[in-house]
Amino acid sequence: MKQNKVPKPQCIVKKTEVLYPKFPVIDFHTHMGKLVLGDGYERMYNTKEHVKRLKELGIKHIVNLDGIWGDELDKMLEKVGDEASFITTFCWIDVTKIDDDDFDAWVIDHLETAYKKGCKGIKMWKVISLNQKDASGNYIRTDDPRLAVVYHTAARLGMVILIHIADPTAFFEEINEENERSIELTMHPDWQFGKPDQYSFDELMQMQDHMIELYPNTTFVVAHFGSYAENLTHVAKRLDRYPNMYIDIAARVAELGRVPYSAREFFITYQDRIVFGTDETPLDYFQYPLSFRFLETSDEYFPYWEDETGPQQGNWYIYGLHLPDEVLEKIYYRNACALLGIE
């Protein structure tokens, strides 16, 4: 079903089809479980067939962010099965327990157990600060002192924390004709934040800074290009300031591809701090050839969407970055290998 249409451009430009990447790829941001697919995800796909398809696309390893905790973690690991050498699973933190007297003990036991089961990282999601509240009725801040046990334990075990704190800035504004993502927000009204009782985008960025600064021994991968793909100068300043901060490109090709000059310069300057990611599930593989084309080619003014869907983020086209090989290698797999301890 077509979701949206944009005017058909009349300019004739080069079209490069990149079905296979120039170098091996580690996808640091995928979802195989209930966060995106919902309950019953285990019946929606075959893990071996999923891995086979990924290998055909040039993917050598993925991070599955949907480990959760307890029985749900075991269920997810059972779904991964004997493909654990290809799939690294990250667990979650149950922040609804944050007011419990034994929260620290629960976190330590949970993370140590998950680590022994093969989890090399922790996924923390935006619901922590934008939806979930503590017993006092306050939204839980990512820099809340009660979460210190999470960050300290992660550092001790060598577990990476991939954290998604904020969404695009347009999601924090009114849905009107001036909002560049109004079509997307009309389709998903629950994605609009910035309500009177919620943290603003600026407040989320302030607590993100504070969190990373408070725990210098903890490695943070801030999802979706450091939460602020619309402002590369902002992200650059944070990477300069915090050596324990990395970023992924998941679901931000559309944002980055419309500012190719500054994006290319950014990728080259911070080539050691960026990891590849897509936000894909076992039900969709479109982002792979799109991402390869975006990173590898000098193609101009091409759509970031599949023809049958139309643009779902904003009514614009994107440009390729044509990154040097040494930069591509790091973003595709070398940086992720270092973070995950993979040869």
C-alpha positions as YAML, in Angstrom:
chain: A
units: angstrom
residues:
- id: 1
  name: MET
  ca: [0.00, 0.00, 0.00]
- id: 2
  name: LYS
  ca: [1.31, 3.42, -0.91]
- id: 3
  name: GLN
  ca: [1.72, 5.60, 2.15]
- id: 4
  name: ASN
  ca: [2.80, 8.86, 0.54]
- id: 5
  name: LYS
  ca: [3.89, 10.34, -2.77]
- id: 6
  name: VAL
  ca: [6.40, 13.03, -3.67]
- id: 7
  name: PRO
  ca: [6.73, 14.83, -7.01]
- id: 8
  name: LYS
  ca: [8.56, 12.75, -9.57]
- id: 9
  name: PRO
  ca: [11.96, 14.35, -10.27]
- id: 10
  name: GLN
  ca: [12.82, 15.01, -13.91]
- id: 11
  name: CYS
  ca: [16.58, 15.14, -13.42]
- id: 12
  name: ILE
  ca: [18.45, 12.21, -14.95]
- id: 13
  name: VAL
  ca: [21.05, 10.88, -12.51]
- id: 14
  name: LYS
  ca: [23.25, 7.85, -12.11]
- id: 15
  name: LYS
  ca: [21.69, 4.84, -10.43]
- id: 16
  name: THR
  ca: [24.09, 2.37, -8.83]
- id: 17
  name: GLU
  ca: [22.65, -0.89, -7.55]
- id: 18
  name: VAL
  ca: [24.68, -2.16, -4.59]
- id: 19
  name: LEU
  ca: [23.31, -5.51, -3.57]
- id: 20
  name: TYR
  ca: [26.48, -6.64, -1.81]
- id: 21
  name: PRO
  ca: [28.78, -4.49, 0.36]
- id: 22
  name: LYS
  ca: [32.41, -3.80, -0.44]
- id: 23
  name: PHE
  ca: [33.52, -5.29, 2.90]
- id: 24
  name: PRO
  ca: [32.03, -7.65, 5.51]
- id: 25
  name: VAL
  ca: [29.29, -6.06, 7.59]
- id: 26
  name: ILE
  ca: [28.29, -6.28, 11.25]
- id: 27
  name: ASP
  ca: [24.82, -4.89, 11.85]
- id: 28
  name: PHE
  ca: [24.94, -3.48, 15.37]
- id: 29
  name: HIS
  ca: [21.24, -2.61, 15.56]
- id: 30
  name: THR
  ca: [18.60, -5.23, 14.69]
- id: 31
  name: HIS
  ca: [15.41, -6.50, 16.29]
- id: 32
  name: MET
  ca: [14.40, -10.17, 16.38]
- id: 33
  name: GLY
  ca: [11.90, -10.09, 19.23]
- id: 34
  name: LYS
  ca: [8.82, -8.51, 20.73]
- id: 35
  name: LEU
  ca: [9.97, -4.86, 20.84]
- id: 36
  name: VAL
  ca: [9.19, -4.41, 17.14]
- id: 37
  name: LEU
  ca: [7.50, -7.65, 16.11]
- id: 38
  name: GLY
  ca: [5.30, -8.03, 19.18]
- id: 39
  name: ASP
  ca: [4.14, -11.14, 20.99]
- id: 40
  name: GLY
  ca: [4.31, -14.30, 18.95]
- id: 41
  name: TYR
  ca: [7.50, -13.18, 17.16]
- id: 42
  name: GLU
  ca: [8.92, -16.69, 17.45]
- id: 43
  name: ARG
  ca: [6.35, -17.91, 14.92]
- id: 44
  name: MET
  ca: [6.98, -15.11, 12.42]
- id: 45
  name: TYR
  ca: [10.31, -16.28, 10.99]
- id: 46
  name: ASN
  ca: [12.81, -19.11, 10.84]
- id: 47
  name: THR
  ca: [16.15, -18.15, 12.39]
- id: 48
  name: LYS
  ca: [18.26, -20.27, 10.05]
- id: 49
  name: GLU
  ca: [16.52, -18.82, 7.00]
- id: 50
  name: HIS
  ca: [17.01, -15.32, 8.41]
- id: 51
  name: VAL
  ca: [20.74, -15.91, 8.87]
- id: 52
  name: LYS
  ca: [21.00, -17.43, 5.39]
- id: 53
  name: ARG
  ca: [19.37, -14.35, 3.86]
- id: 54
  name: LEU
  ca: [21.66, -12.02, 5.79]
- id: 55
  name: LYS
  ca: [24.76, -13.91, 4.65]
- id: 56
  name: GLU
  ca: [23.56, -13.59, 1.06]
- id: 57
  name: LEU
  ca: [23.49, -9.82, 1.64]
- id: 58
  name: GLY
  ca: [27.07, -9.75, 2.91]
- id: 59
  name: ILE
  ca: [26.25, -9.57, 6.61]
- id: 60
  name: LYS
  ca: [28.74, -11.49, 8.75]
- id: 61
  name: HIS
  ca: [27.29, -10.85, 12.20]
- id: 62
  name: ILE
  ca: [24.39, -9.02, 13.85]
- id: 63
  name: VAL
  ca: [23.46, -7.64, 17.24]
- id: 64
  name: ASN
  ca: [19.94, -8.59, 18.26]
- id: 65
  name: LEU
  ca: [18.73, -6.00, 20.79]
- id: 66
  name: ASP
  ca: [15.68, -7.91, 22.01]
- id: 67
  name: GLY
  ca: [17.02, -10.14, 24.80]
- id: 68
  name: ILE
  ca: [14.89, -8.62, 27.59]
- id: 69
  name: TRP
  ca: [15.37, -10.51, 30.92]
- id: 70
  name: GLY
  ca: [14.36, -13.67, 32.79]
- id: 71
  name: ASP
  ca: [12.16, -16.12, 30.91]
- id: 72
  name: GLU
  ca: [11.92, -13.72, 27.95]
- id: 73
  name: LEU
  ca: [15.71, -13.74, 27.61]
- id: 74
  name: ASP
  ca: [15.74, -17.54, 27.63]
- id: 75
  name: LYS
  ca: [12.96, -17.56, 25.05]
- id: 76
  name: MET
  ca: [14.94, -15.23, 22.81]
- id: 77
  name: LEU
  ca: [18.14, -17.24, 23.18]
- id: 78
  name: GLU
  ca: [16.20, -20.40, 22.34]
- id: 79
  name: LYS
  ca: [14.96, -18.66, 19.18]
- id: 80
  name: VAL
  ca: [18.56, -17.76, 18.28]
- id: 81
  name: GLY
  ca: [19.46, -21.41, 18.84]
- id: 82
  name: ASP
  ca: [22.67, -22.64, 17.32]
- id: 83
  name: GLU
  ca: [23.14, -19.40, 15.36]
- id: 84
  name: ALA
  ca: [24.69, -17.74, 18.42]
- id: 85
  name: SER
  ca: [28.05, -17.48, 16.65]
- id: 86
  name: PHE
  ca: [26.32, -15.21, 14.10]
- id: 87
  name: ILE
  ca: [23.93, -13.41, 16.46]
- id: 88
  name: THR
  ca: [25.01, -11.50, 19.56]
- id: 89
  name: THR
  ca: [22.04, -10.80, 21.82]
- id: 90
  name: PHE
  ca: [21.77, -7.81, 24.18]
- id: 91
  name: CYS
  ca: [19.59, -7.95, 27.31]
- id: 92
  name: TRP
  ca: [17.40, -5.23, 28.86]
- id: 93
  name: ILE
  ca: [16.92, -3.75, 32.32]
- id: 94
  name: ASP
  ca: [13.55, -3.93, 34.07]
- id: 95
  name: VAL
  ca: [13.38, -0.35, 35.33]
- id: 96
  name: THR
  ca: [9.94, -0.96, 36.84]
- id: 97
  name: LYS
  ca: [11.94, -2.47, 39.71]
- id: 98
  name: ILE
  ca: [13.88, 0.76, 40.31]
- id: 99
  name: ASP
  ca: [12.13, 1.51, 43.62]
- id: 100
  name: ASP
  ca: [12.58, -2.01, 44.99]
- id: 101
  name: ASP
  ca: [14.96, -2.44, 47.91]
- id: 102
  name: ASP
  ca: [16.73, -5.24, 46.08]
- id: 103
  name: PHE
  ca: [17.04, -3.45, 42.71]
- id: 104
  name: ASP
  ca: [20.84, -3.32, 42.87]
- id: 105
  name: ALA
  ca: [21.06, -7.02, 43.70]
- id: 106
  name: TRP
  ca: [18.58, -7.87, 40.93]
- id: 107
  name: VAL
  ca: [20.56, -5.88, 38.34]
- id: 108
  name: ILE
  ca: [23.88, -7.46, 39.30]
- id: 109
  name: ASP
  ca: [22.47, -11.00, 39.28]
- id: 110
  name: HIS
  ca: [20.58, -10.41, 36.02]
- id: 111
  name: LEU
  ca: [23.56, -8.94, 34.17]
- id: 112
  name: GLU
  ca: [26.02, -11.53, 35.44]
- id: 113
  name: THR
  ca: [23.63, -14.32, 34.44]
- id: 114
  name: ALA
  ca: [22.95, -12.76, 31.03]
- id: 115
  name: TYR
  ca: [26.66, -12.30, 30.44]
- id: 116
  name: LYS
  ca: [27.31, -15.97, 31.18]
- id: 117
  name: LYS
  ca: [24.59, -16.84, 28.68]
- id: 118
  name: GLY
  ca: [26.40, -14.89, 25.97]
- id: 119
  name: CYS
  ca: [24.92, -11.39, 26.18]
- id: 120
  name: LYS
  ca: [27.69, -8.92, 25.41]
- id: 121
  name: GLY
  ca: [25.64, -5.80, 25.89]
- id: 122
  name: ILE
  ca: [22.56, -4.05, 27.24]
- id: 123
  name: LYS
  ca: [19.83, -2.29, 25.30]
- id: 124
  name: MET
  ca: [18.17, 0.70, 26.99]
- id: 125
  name: TRP
  ca: [15.19, 2.23, 25.20]
- id: 126
  name: LYS
  ca: [13.53, 5.65, 25.10]
- id: 127
  name: VAL
  ca: [10.55, 4.45, 27.15]
- id: 128
  name: ILE
  ca: [12.73, 4.79, 30.25]
- id: 129
  name: SER
  ca: [12.58, 8.59, 30.15]
- id: 130
  name: LEU
  ca: [9.55, 9.18, 27.94]
- id: 131
  name: ASN
  ca: [7.02, 6.67, 29.25]
- id: 132
  name: GLN
  ca: [8.03, 4.85, 32.42]
- id: 133
  name: LYS
  ca: [7.63, 6.45, 35.83]
- id: 134
  name: ASP
  ca: [8.88, 5.57, 39.29]
- id: 135
  name: ALA
  ca: [6.77, 5.13, 42.41]
- id: 136
  name: SER
  ca: [6.71, 8.90, 42.94]
- id: 137
  name: GLY
  ca: [5.15, 9.45, 39.52]
- id: 138
  name: ASN
  ca: [8.28, 10.94, 37.98]
- id: 139
  name: TYR
  ca: [9.64, 9.90, 34.60]
- id: 140
  name: ILE
  ca: [12.84, 7.91, 35.10]
- id: 141
  name: ARG
  ca: [15.92, 9.81, 33.98]
- id: 142
  name: THR
  ca: [18.73, 7.95, 32.26]
- id: 143
  name: ASP
  ca: [21.14, 9.71, 34.62]
- id: 144
  name: ASP
  ca: [19.11, 8.72, 37.69]
- id: 145
  name: PRO
  ca: [21.55, 7.72, 40.48]
- id: 146
  name: ARG
  ca: [19.50, 4.55, 41.01]
- id: 147
  name: LEU
  ca: [20.68, 3.34, 37.58]
- id: 148
  name: ALA
  ca: [24.34, 3.67, 38.58]
- id: 149
  name: VAL
  ca: [24.40, -0.05, 39.36]
- id: 150
  name: VAL
  ca: [23.58, -0.74, 35.70]
- id: 151
  name: TYR
  ca: [26.39, 1.40, 34.35]
- id: 152
  name: HIS
  ca: [28.98, 0.24, 36.88]
- id: 153
  name: THR
  ca: [28.14, -3.43, 36.37]
- id: 154
  name: ALA
  ca: [28.26, -3.04, 32.60]
- id: 155
  name: ALA
  ca: [31.73, -1.51, 32.90]
- id: 156
  name: ARG
  ca: [32.92, -4.29, 35.21]
- id: 157
  name: LEU
  ca: [31.68, -7.04, 32.89]
- id: 158
  name: GLY
  ca: [32.77, -5.26, 29.71]
- id: 159
  name: MET
  ca: [29.21, -5.07, 28.40]
- id: 160
  name: VAL
  ca: [28.39, -2.35, 25.86]
- id: 161
  name: ILE
  ca: [25.28, -0.24, 26.47]
- id: 162
  name: LEU
  ca: [23.35, 0.66, 23.32]
- id: 163
  name: ILE
  ca: [20.97, 3.38, 24.39]
- id: 164
  name: HIS
  ca: [18.11, 5.01, 22.49]
- id: 165
  name: ILE
  ca: [17.17, 8.17, 24.37]
- id: 166
  name: ALA
  ca: [15.42, 10.54, 21.98]
- id: 167
  name: ASP
  ca: [13.67, 10.52, 18.62]
- id: 168
  name: PRO
  ca: [13.90, 13.04, 15.75]
- id: 169
  name: THR
  ca: [13.40, 16.63, 16.86]
- id: 170
  name: ALA
  ca: [10.26, 16.88, 14.70]
- id: 171
  name: PHE
  ca: [8.65, 14.31, 17.01]
- id: 172
  name: PHE
  ca: [8.78, 16.91, 19.79]
- id: 173
  name: GLU
  ca: [6.89, 19.56, 17.80]
- id: 174
  name: GLU
  ca: [3.28, 20.12, 16.82]
- id: 175
  name: ILE
  ca: [1.85, 18.07, 13.97]
- id: 176
  name: ASN
  ca: [1.10, 20.71, 11.35]
- id: 177
  name: GLU
  ca: [2.08, 21.72, 7.81]
- id: 178
  name: GLU
  ca: [5.41, 23.09, 9.07]
- id: 179
  name: ASN
  ca: [6.45, 19.82, 10.67]
- id: 180
  name: GLU
  ca: [8.68, 18.05, 8.14]
- id: 181
  name: ARG
  ca: [7.61, 14.64, 9.44]
- id: 182
  name: SER
  ca: [3.92, 15.36, 9.81]
- id: 183
  name: ILE
  ca: [2.91, 12.47, 7.52]
- id: 184
  name: GLU
  ca: [4.87, 9.99, 9.62]
- id: 185
  name: LEU
  ca: [3.44, 11.40, 12.85]
- id: 186
  name: THR
  ca: [-0.08, 11.30, 11.44]
- id: 187
  name: MET
  ca: [0.46, 7.62, 10.73]
- id: 188
  name: HIS
  ca: [1.95, 7.09, 14.21]
- id: 189
  name: PRO
  ca: [0.52, 9.74, 16.56]
- id: 190
  name: ASP
  ca: [1.93, 7.88, 19.58]
- id: 191
  name: TRP
  ca: [5.42, 8.85, 18.33]
- id: 192
  name: GLN
  ca: [4.82, 12.49, 19.16]
- id: 193
  name: PHE
  ca: [6.45, 13.60, 22.39]
- id: 194
  name: GLY
  ca: [7.11, 16.94, 24.03]
- id: 195
  name: LYS
  ca: [3.82, 16.89, 25.91]
- id: 196
  name: PRO
  ca: [3.64, 19.18, 28.96]
- id: 197
  name: ASP
  ca: [4.42, 16.41, 31.45]
- id: 198
  name: GLN
  ca: [7.24, 14.86, 29.38]
- id: 199
  name: TYR
  ca: [10.89, 15.78, 29.09]
- id: 200
  name: SER
  ca: [11.69, 18.07, 26.18]
- id: 201
  name: PHE
  ca: [14.25, 17.10, 23.55]
- id: 202
  name: ASP
  ca: [16.79, 19.50, 25.09]
- id: 203
  name: GLU
  ca: [16.29, 17.98, 28.53]
- id: 204
  name: LEU
  ca: [16.86, 14.51, 27.10]
- id: 205
  name: MET
  ca: [20.09, 15.67, 25.50]
- id: 206
  name: GLN
  ca: [21.24, 17.20, 28.77]
- id: 207
  name: MET
  ca: [20.66, 13.98, 30.68]
- id: 208
  name: GLN
  ca: [22.35, 12.00, 27.89]
- id: 209
  name: ASP
  ca: [25.45, 14.17, 28.29]
- id: 210
  name: HIS
  ca: [25.34, 13.85, 32.07]
- id: 211
  name: MET
  ca: [24.99, 10.07, 31.93]
- id: 212
  name: ILE
  ca: [27.96, 9.57, 29.60]
- id: 213
  name: GLU
  ca: [30.08, 11.97, 31.64]
- id: 214
  name: LEU
  ca: [29.22, 10.32, 34.97]
- id: 215
  name: TYR
  ca: [30.35, 6.86, 33.84]
- id: 216
  name: PRO
  ca: [33.58, 7.26, 31.83]
- id: 217
  name: ASN
  ca: [34.45, 3.57, 32.20]
- id: 218
  name: THR
  ca: [31.18, 2.48, 30.58]
- id: 219
  name: THR
  ca: [31.00, 2.21, 26.79]
- id: 220
  name: PHE
  ca: [27.87, 3.78, 25.34]
- id: 221
  name: VAL
  ca: [26.68, 3.38, 21.75]
- id: 222
  name: VAL
  ca: [24.08, 6.12, 21.39]
- id: 223
  name: ALA
  ca: [21.60, 4.86, 18.83]
- id: 224
  name: HIS
  ca: [20.33, 6.73, 15.80]
- id: 225
  name: PHE
  ca: [23.43, 8.85, 15.29]
- id: 226
  name: GLY
  ca: [23.81, 10.04, 18.84]
- id: 227
  name: SER
  ca: [20.10, 10.99, 19.08]
- id: 228
  name: TYR
  ca: [20.58, 14.09, 16.92]
- id: 229
  name: ALA
  ca: [21.23, 13.31, 13.24]
- id: 230
  name: GLU
  ca: [19.73, 16.70, 12.37]
- id: 231
  name: ASN
  ca: [22.63, 18.48, 14.10]
- id: 232
  name: LEU
  ca: [26.02, 17.00, 13.26]
- id: 233
  name: THR
  ca: [27.88, 19.80, 15.03]
- id: 234
  name: HIS
  ca: [26.14, 18.86, 18.28]
- id: 235
  name: VAL
  ca: [27.08, 15.18, 17.91]
- id: 236
  name: ALA
  ca: [30.67, 16.02, 16.94]
- id: 237
  name: LYS
  ca: [31.15, 18.07, 20.10]
- id: 238
  name: ARG
  ca: [29.98, 15.12, 22.20]
- id: 239
  name: LEU
  ca: [32.29, 12.66, 20.47]
- id: 240
  name: ASP
  ca: [35.16, 15.08, 21.07]
- id: 241
  name: ARG
  ca: [34.20, 15.41, 24.73]
- id: 242
  name: TYR
  ca: [33.38, 11.79, 25.60]
- id: 243
  name: PRO
  ca: [35.83, 9.07, 24.50]
- id: 244
  name: ASN
  ca: [33.44, 6.40, 25.82]
- id: 245
  name: MET
  ca: [30.70, 7.43, 23.36]
- id: 246
  name: TYR
  ca: [30.03, 5.75, 20.00]
- id: 247
  name: ILE
  ca: [27.08, 6.13, 17.63]
- id: 248
  name: ASP
  ca: [25.24, 3.95, 15.12]
- id: 249
  name: ILE
  ca: [23.59, 4.94, 11.85]
- id: 250
  name: ALA
  ca: [20.42, 2.88, 12.34]
- id: 251
  name: ALA
  ca: [17.29, 4.39, 10.76]
- id: 252
  name: ARG
  ca: [19.08, 7.67, 10.04]
- id: 253
  name: VAL
  ca: [20.18, 7.23, 6.41]
- id: 254
  name: ALA
  ca: [17.32, 9.51, 5.38]
- id: 255
  name: GLU
  ca: [18.51, 12.26, 7.73]
- id: 256
  name: LEU
  ca: [22.19, 11.96, 6.84]
- id: 257
  name: GLY
  ca: [21.71, 11.53, 3.12]
- id: 258
  name: ARG
  ca: [20.17, 14.96, 2.67]
- id: 259
  name: VAL
  ca: [23.31, 16.71, 4.00]
- id: 260
  name: PRO
  ca: [25.99, 14.80, 2.06]
- id: 261
  name: TYR
  ca: [28.82, 17.33, 2.32]
- id: 262
  name: SER
  ca: [28.78, 17.69, 6.09]
- id: 263
  name: ALA
  ca: [27.85, 14.02, 6.61]
- id: 264
  name: ARG
  ca: [30.80, 12.80, 4.53]
- id: 265
  name: GLU
  ca: [33.19, 15.05, 6.44]
- id: 266
  name: PHE
  ca: [31.70, 13.82, 9.72]
- id: 267
  name: PHE
  ca: [32.08, 10.14, 8.78]
- id: 268
  name: ILE
  ca: [35.71, 10.64, 7.81]
- id: 269
  name: THR
  ca: [36.56, 12.66, 10.93]
- id: 270
  name: TYR
  ca: [34.84, 10.25, 13.34]
- id: 271
  name: GLN
  ca: [35.45, 7.02, 11.44]
- id: 272
  name: ASP
  ca: [36.60, 5.23, 14.61]
- id: 273
  name: ARG
  ca: [33.41, 5.99, 16.55]
- id: 274
  name: ILE
  ca: [30.61, 4.99, 14.16]
- id: 275
  name: VAL
  ca: [29.08, 1.53, 13.75]
- id: 276
  name: PHE
  ca: [26.76, 0.23, 11.07]
- id: 277
  name: GLY
  ca: [23.13, -0.44, 11.98]
- id: 278
  name: THR
  ca: [19.77, -0.71, 10.26]
- id: 279
  name: ASP
  ca: [16.95, -1.25, 12.81]
- id: 280
  name: GLU
  ca: [15.80, -4.12, 10.58]
- id: 281
  name: THR
  ca: [13.84, -7.23, 11.56]
- id: 282
  name: PRO
  ca: [13.72, -10.72, 9.98]
- id: 283
  name: LEU
  ca: [10.70, -9.49, 8.00]
- id: 284
  name: ASP
  ca: [12.44, -6.71, 6.06]
- id: 285
  name: TYR
  ca: [15.84, -6.41, 4.37]
- id: 286
  name: PHE
  ca: [15.42, -3.24, 2.30]
- id: 287
  name: GLN
  ca: [17.70, -1.10, 4.46]
- id: 288
  name: TYR
  ca: [20.78, -3.15, 3.51]
- id: 289
  name: PRO
  ca: [21.09, -2.29, -0.21]
- id: 290
  name: LEU
  ca: [19.95, 1.26, 0.58]
- id: 291
  name: SER
  ca: [22.63, 1.67, 3.25]
- id: 292
  name: PHE
  ca: [25.33, 0.19, 1.01]
- id: 293
  name: ARG
  ca: [24.39, 2.59, -1.77]
- id: 294
  name: PHE
  ca: [24.35, 5.53, 0.64]
- id: 295
  name: LEU
  ca: [27.77, 4.75, 2.11]
- id: 296
  name: GLU
  ca: [29.60, 3.53, -0.99]
- id: 297
  name: THR
  ca: [28.36, 5.48, -4.02]
- id: 298
  name: SER
  ca: [28.32, 9.06, -5.26]
- id: 299
  name: ASP
  ca: [24.75, 8.69, -6.51]
- id: 300
  name: GLU
  ca: [22.66, 11.85, -6.36]
- id: 301
  name: TYR
  ca: [19.07, 12.59, -5.45]
- id: 302
  name: PHE
  ca: [17.70, 9.08, -4.96]
- id: 303
  name: PRO
  ca: [14.80, 7.84, -2.79]
- id: 304
  name: TYR
  ca: [15.50, 6.34, 0.63]
- id: 305
  name: TRP
  ca: [12.29, 4.29, 0.48]
- id: 306
  name: GLU
  ca: [10.92, 1.33, -1.44]
- id: 307
  name: ASP
  ca: [8.83, 2.37, -4.43]
- id: 308
  name: GLU
  ca: [5.68, 0.71, -3.18]
- id: 309
  name: THR
  ca: [5.72, 2.42, 0.21]
- id: 310
  name: GLY
  ca: [6.68, 6.00, -0.56]
- id: 311
  name: PRO
  ca: [8.60, 8.17, 1.92]
- id: 312
  name: GLN
  ca: [7.69, 7.50, 5.53]
- id: 313
  name: GLN
  ca: [10.03, 9.95, 7.24]
- id: 314
  name: GLY
  ca: [10.11, 13.11, 5.16]
- id: 315
  name: ASN
  ca: [9.49, 14.31, 1.61]
- id: 316
  name: TRP
  ca: [13.06, 14.50, 0.40]
- id: 317
  name: TYR
  ca: [15.63, 12.53, -1.56]
- id: 318
  name: ILE
  ca: [19.17, 11.66, -0.49]
- id: 319
  name: TYR
  ca: [22.74, 11.55, -1.79]
- id: 320
  name: GLY
  ca: [25.54, 9.00, -1.47]
- id: 321
  name: LEU
  ca: [28.67, 9.68, 0.58]
- id: 322
  name: HIS
  ca: [31.20, 7.69, -1.48]
- id: 323
  name: LEU
  ca: [33.33, 7.00, 1.58]
- id: 324
  name: PRO
  ca: [36.99, 5.94, 1.28]
- id: 325
  name: ASP
  ca: [37.67, 2.23, 1.71]
- id: 326
  name: GLU
  ca: [39.52, 2.64, 5.00]
- id: 327
  name: VAL
  ca: [36.51, 4.45, 6.45]
- id: 328
  name: LEU
  ca: [34.02, 1.92, 5.10]
- id: 329
  name: GLU
  ca: [35.94, -0.95, 6.67]
- id: 330
  name: LYS
  ca: [35.78, 0.62, 10.12]
- id: 331
  name: ILE
  ca: [32.10, 1.49, 9.92]
- id: 332
  name: TYR
  ca: [31.07, -1.79, 8.35]
- id: 333
  name: TYR
  ca: [32.86, -4.10, 10.78]
- id: 334
  name: ARG
  ca: [36.15, -3.09, 12.43]
- id: 335
  name: ASN
  ca: [34.65, -0.76, 15.06]
- id: 336
  name: ALA
  ca: [31.96, -3.29, 15.92]
- id: 337
  name: CYS
  ca: [34.57, -6.06, 16.21]
- id: 338
  name: ALA
  ca: [36.44, -3.99, 18.76]
- id: 339
  name: LEU
  ca: [33.30, -3.24, 20.78]
- id: 340
  name: LEU
  ca: [32.09, -6.85, 20.78]
- id: 341
  name: GLY
  ca: [35.48, -8.53, 21.14]
- id: 342
  name: ILE
  ca: [35.07, -10.36, 17.82]
- id: 343
  name: GLU
  ca: [38.05, -11.36, 15.68]
...
